[in-house]
Amino acid sequence: MTAKSKDIEGLARVARAKSTARVVCGAKRHRDAQPCQAKSEPGKHRCRFHGGRSTGPKTPEGKARALANLRQNRRVDK
């Protein structure tokens, strides 16, 4: 194994560790307005209770519904 391949292997290991690191969620809890202390989902910044498992809408109907909610609740400039 050459030094270059060892370096690449080490960088890949560090990148994999960062992508699966679990940090404290930090979202504001509804019950007492304190930061959530649950661990985030691997590779995300929020826990499963605050959207860490969400992958977003997949179907065209779901995407349209999400866009309608976005337009209703926020100003969207075109």
Stockholm file with secondary structure:
# STOCKHOLM 1.0

chainA/1-78         MTAKSKDIEGLARVARAKSTARVVCGAKRHRDAQPCQAKSEPGKHRCRFHGGRSTGPKTPEGKARALANLRQNRRVDK
#=GR chainA/1-78 SS CCHHHHHHHHHHHHHHHHHTCCCBCCCBCTTTSCBCCSBCCTTSSSCGGGTTTCCCCCSHHHHHHHHHHHHHHSCCCC
#=GC SS_cons        CCHHHHHHHHHHHHHHHHHTCCCBCCCBCTTTSCBCCSBCCTTSSSCGGGTTTCCCCCSHHHHHHHHHHHHHHSCCCC
//
